[in-house]
Amino acid sequence: MTSDLLRLATAGSVDDGKSTLIGRLLYDSKAIFVDQYEAVERVSTQRGDDYVDLALLTDGLRAEREQGITIDVAYRYFATPKRKFIIADTPGHPQYTRNMVTGASTADAALILIDARKGMTEQSRRHSFLATLLGVRHLVVCINKMDLVDFSEQVYDTIVQEFSEFASRLKVGDLEFIPISALQGDNVVTRSSRTPWYDGASLLYHLEHLHIASDRNLTDVRFPVQYVIRPQSAKARDYRGYAGTVAGGVIKVGDPLIALPSGFSTTVSEIDTPMGPVQEAFPPMSVVLRLADEIDVSRGDMLVRPNNPVAGQQDLDLRVCWMDESSALTPGRMLHVKHTTVWARVKVREVLYRVDINTLHRDESADRLALNEIGRVRLRCTRPLFMDEYAQNRVTGSVILVDEVTNRTVGAGFLS
Amino acid sequence: MTGYALSQPRALEAESIHIIREVAAEMQRPCLLFSGGKDSVVMSVLARKAFEPGRIPFPFMHVDTGLNFAEVIAFRDWWLDQLEVQLVVASVEDAIERGLVREEPNGSRNRIQTPVLLDAAETHRFDALFGGARRDEEKSRAKERVFSFRDEFGQWDPKNQRPELWSLYNGRVNPGESIRVFPLSNWTELDTWAYIAEERIPLPNLYYAQERDVVRRDGMLYAVNEFVPAIDGEQVLRRKVRYRTMGDANLTAAVESEADTNEAIVAEIATARLTERGATRGDDRVSEAAMEDRKKEGYF
């Protein structure tokens, strides 16, 4: 019970070998079962491939196998004695940038793949930018297909240098480079003897030892109330508890809290969890807080420490990624918005600028955001939202935007 | 600050409970699909934990193909009594009598469950159905959202799914539309068993190895019972077997095993080299895209 969970997003161009790398990680860590492997082997043989195409392990939809591309985010799982890994495998194809944003939104680390023969591409820049924009603290850059450049140190160094220069313009917390061959397994699970000039760890070793515990906000108490538990039964008649997931900080029994937006104050009398009562709760625990006073608290309220509140804002100035192919984000448009456990509505006031995600240039003449475009937008909300800076807290710093007619999720926004 | 790290089983548990509460808070008429299989039992335990000391605030539904193992039905009734939840049974046999669906020539009721499920969901106006599916089970499931939107025909459109970011789930639907919700999306078979062992969760005894009468068919071992009589030329063998999945009795095969406790099963799964579906399910052997095709039509 001591292993922890690492969420990983992968990104790469269509031919960078991303699916192959994931297939390799799963296969070499024995997360692939014999029947899955045999099915893939059978298809590879039928197609006349020279080797077993591990990409077939991850391309789950018929259309993906037929076209040899990855269409949608796929989630993959493998575990070592140290960690369980959840991989959000996101397509590299340009028209699917929204999937990269989706995968990166929950990731602790991002794997960026670069084809050693091609060097950095627009897509590697784009994916690195999106990952860091979405608050992914650890970037692991795999320079792949080293077998096709004779494991050349010079090729590797050139790419590392080029990438480092680009990354200096991004907010990267932790950057690592690894020369690999996903197809042949070099430096994926074990160190390769074919890269004697590389003195770093294998990819898997690196992922097992990434330090992510300090990435969560344990300072600012944030508890969005999700559900009020008030049993109408004889055995628990007087029970009243506030269920939710701790979004930030460490909440202890006896702590003073205030409810937002009402400002009513109280103290924590008990903390119930799936494992029974505890003295303190921290992210991402799902708990039930019992309060010393009978104050009016309901879903959508946020409990915080009195000396560390968060301001409610009706005028929101957010980074927005637009994800809808059938419409654009334009001034005047009304949208549903969800922040923590709150639904409200927003009116689009103004598009301040659009970012060119390849050059990072800001286009201030932009007046709209189309599919897969990112920019800064001013919104007016029907009620105050208690948003933190996204860099401080990914849970309280983010919103989704939802179309009022189709109910589709059309945008992702965060405060920065 | 390293003391404030949640172990991975507890992180999965917390995520699932968050999802279940989110549905109870936002959807009008949720319902939990319960088969008596281990995943739905684990899901029911998480639902209970999500609302303790209150009761689970939604009913359960069982799509009864009429081909269930008797032990599973007995377990279902006993367990739901413990949980004090209301059970809706959607019966495939009734639906055949009513003319809603027709028996398929191969005797499998796997595919015709889907219209029965959709019909019952419409009758009861359920707008959210919890399912115990896990993404590690099958390739097309790996692509599915936690909140999976279904149109008025219950159809899943894998190329047109709602983006799902952070833990901000979007359950908004228009009348007639619905969502399927998969709280166990990020669990693996091993996670499920480790949790069953840790929490001492009761399960149908078919999951535990014991000596049973079986026949060998298509390379798999099927227990001899009212749905699977031994046919001419088949030899009835006495083997120590258990079930890894709980599908229809005529389609679900057993595996040879010595594992008769939760701990032994955890050890067995940790070294298993076949997927649970590949090892035991005749229904998934139809084609590479068998599951994807059924899911598009509204299957679990």
Interface residues (C-beta under 8 A of the other chain):
Chain A: M1 T2 S3 D4 L5 F33 V34 D35 Q36 A39 V43 L57 T58 D59 G60 L61 R62 A63 R65 I71 D72 V73 A74 Y75 R76 Y77 A79 R83 K84 I86 R98 N99 V101 T102 S105 T106 A213 S214 R216 L218 Q226 Y227 I229 R230 P231 Q232 S233 K235 A236 Y239 A243 G244 T245 V250 D272 P274 M275 F282 P284 M285 S286 V288 R299 M323 H336 K338 H339 T340 T341 W343 R394 V395 S398 V399 I400 V402 N407 R408 T409 A412
Chain B: M1 T2 Y4 A5 L6 S7 Q8 P9 R10 A11 L12 E13 A14 E15 I17 H18 R21 E22 A24 A25 E26 L46 K49 A50 F51 E52 P53 G54 R55 R135 D136 E138 K139 S140 R141 A142 K143 P158 K159 Q161 R162 P163 E164 L165 W166 S167 L168 N170 R172 V173 N174 E177 S185 N186 T188 L190 D191 E198 A272 R273 L274 T275 G278 A279 E288 A289 E292
